[in-house]
Amino acid sequence: NIPTIEVSSTFNVDEGSLYIGSVIFSDDDDDNLTYSLSGTDASNFNINTDTNSLEFKVARDYETHTHNYRLKITVNDGLHITQRNITINLLDIDENPPQITNSITLNVDENSYEAFSIVAIDESPLKY
């Protein structure tokens, strides 16, 4: 029987993460399986067979690393080869949480429409 690879074709991964996603190799004949990674970006990745996971060798920073990676996973049972093309998209996360700059205690009258204003400083664009 032909060996199989259970893996998503696309992963979206937050910057700073090592874990990308699950990779499971199987063969109905219980043949000894070998795997390999190939492609231009393959040197950035490992397959952890203890946890059945695809991982970055080193966590990636969105601001300083490539945002999209492509590689091919191959499994071989000695007779048959199965391959899967994988795309990994690195996602930017907000590493600078907003800082609230004012501290205030106030009493608010019942039925008021506006009680106070909040001033925030954030190096990233504010999202509400």
C-alpha positions in Angstrom: 0.0 0.0 0.0 1.0 3.6 -0.6 2.0 5.5 2.6 -0.2 8.5 3.5 0.5 11.9 4.9 -2.3 13.6 7.0 -1.5 17.3 6.9 -3.2 20.6 6.0 -1.9 22.2 2.8 -1.9 25.7 4.4 -1.1 26.9 7.9 -1.4 30.3 9.3 1.0 30.7 12.3 1.5 33.6 14.7 5.0 35.0 14.7 7.0 33.8 17.7 5.5 30.3 17.5 7.5 27.1 16.9 4.6 24.8 16.4 3.0 24.9 13.0 0.6 22.0 12.8 0.0 18.2 12.9 1.7 15.8 10.5 0.8 12.1 10.6 2.5 9.5 8.5 0.9 6.0 8.1 1.1 2.9 6.0 -1.5 0.1 6.0 1.4 -2.5 5.6 3.2 -1.2 8.7 6.3 -0.6 6.6 9.2 1.3 8.0 8.6 4.9 6.9 11.2 7.6 6.2 10.3 11.2 5.6 12.0 14.3 4.2 11.4 18.0 3.7 12.5 19.7 0.5 12.1 23.0 -1.3 13.7 26.4 -1.0 12.4 27.0 2.6 12.8 23.4 3.9 15.9 24.3 6.0 13.7 26.4 8.3 11.6 23.4 9.5 11.7 20.1 11.4 9.2 17.3 11.8 9.0 16.3 15.4 8.0 12.6 15.2 7.5 12.4 19.0 4.6 14.9 18.8 3.7 14.4 15.1 4.2 18.1 14.4 5.7 20.4 11.8 7.8 23.0 13.6 10.0 26.0 12.8 13.6 25.3 13.9 13.7 28.9 15.2 10.7 31.1 16.0 10.1 33.7 13.3 9.6 37.4 13.8 7.1 39.0 11.3 9.1 42.2 11.1 12.4 40.6 10.3 11.6 37.3 8.5 9.8 36.1 5.4 6.0 36.0 5.7 5.3 33.0 3.4 7.1 29.7 3.3 6.7 26.7 0.9 8.0 23.2 1.3 7.3 19.6 0.3 6.9 16.8 2.7 7.8 13.3 1.3 7.2 9.9 3.0 8.7 6.7 1.6 8.0 3.1 2.6 10.8 1.7 0.5 8.5 1.0 -2.5 6.1 3.9 -2.7 6.5 7.7 -2.3 3.8 10.2 -1.2 4.4 13.9 -1.3 2.4 17.0 -0.1 3.1 20.6 -0.8 2.7 22.9 2.2 2.3 26.7 2.5 3.0 28.4 5.8 1.8 32.0 6.3 3.4 33.9 9.2 1.0 36.2 10.9 1.8 39.5 12.6 0.7 39.8 16.2 0.5 43.0 18.3 3.6 42.9 20.4 3.0 46.3 22.0 -0.2 46.3 24.0 -1.7 49.7 24.6 -0.7 51.6 27.7 -3.4 53.4 29.6 -1.9 56.7 30.7 -4.4 58.2 33.0 -5.7 57.0 36.4 -8.9 58.4 37.7 -11.7 57.7 40.2 -15.0 59.3 39.4 -18.6 59.5 40.3 -21.1 59.3 37.5 -24.6 60.7 37.7 -27.3 58.4 36.8 -28.5 58.6 33.1 -25.3 60.3 32.0 -24.2 59.8 28.4 -20.5 60.5 28.8 -18.6 59.7 32.0 -14.9 59.9 31.1 -12.4 59.6 28.3 -9.5 57.1 28.1 -6.2 58.1 26.6 -4.1 55.2 25.3 -0.7 55.1 23.6 0.0 52.2 21.3 2.9 51.8 18.8 0.6 49.8 16.6 -2.7 51.2 15.2 -5.4 51.1 17.7 -8.2 48.6 17.1 -11.6 48.8 18.8 
